[in-house]
Amino acid sequence: MSHFATRLSDAIHRSGTPLCMGIDPHPSMMPALFGDAREPGSAATIRAIEDFTLACLDAAKGRVAAIKPQAAFFEAQGHDGMRVLATLGRAAIDAGMLVIMDAKRNDIGSTNAAYADAWIGHDAPFPSDALTVNAFLGMDTLEPLLARADATGAGLFVLTRTSNPGAGAIQDLDVDGKPLFHRLAEQLAPLAAARCDSNGGSALGIVAGATWPEDAKALRAILPSSPFLVPGFGAQGAGPADALAGLQRTDAGWDGGLINSTRGLIFPKAAASATSTASWRQAIDDAVEDSRTALASV
């Protein structure tokens, strides 16, 4: 498998956008036309979630650069929910889509090696091109994850500057005159620089929320080769210019990361009242096109 940064850049240029579709199957938000999803783990709920997520994938093909399933919503449905997550990841990869598994895993030692085997790479039980991870336990805990990513041509996105309003309570803590998230980025920098493809893009990226555009610019200076996974665009309040603040503009268009939108793409208002799969799909297509256009206008 080719280098993750190469596949990421190819996906952005092929689709014509850095837009990433988050796929979070909230049972209470899914349109009724997909079935009854009120009872967690029931056969009806599992069918509804599988039909809904695969329909989202179908709408994403060729229109966005990647999909980002959120593992928690599948875990909440028990072992059958995790089966659906594996099915979604495999179907996306088979269709040539880039898959970012948003599972935010990390631990120590052999436990982390097991997480790596489960979540990283096309041959993993939950197949992916990249995984979101947490470095709070220290840089040494990334070693098994990096080893697996290196061996499989996959990527990692380390939580660094998250989009939630309370992020600053910890991430802004002063560490010798700089905020903690800067210090984390500085420790990631040599690891990222060691994992670049022939075009200078790294397989080691970070999560940098669109709600902090000036911080994203500062992080780009520290991590010039790292791809950014950018949550917070759309429903969380960040506009396209803020979302793109940490990405890089090239002659071929935007590069250097993914702008994620979940609720704005899979739960637009027009889709909530859809009475047919055709009208639902039209609402999703319109939402995707609106976001593509907004990002392209910057």
Secondary structure by P-SEA (a helix, b strand, c coil): cccaaaaaaaaaaaacccbbbbbbbcccccccccccccccccaaaaaaaaaaaaaaaaaaccccccccccaaaaaaacaaaaaaaaaaaaaaaaabbbbbbccccccccaaaaaaaaacccccccccccbbbbbcccccccaaaaaaaaaaccbbbbccccccccccccccccccccccaaaaaaaaaaaaaaacccccccccbbbbbbcccaaaaaaaaaacccbbbbcccccccccccccccccccccccccccccccccccccccccccccccaaaaaaaaaaaaaaaaaaaaac
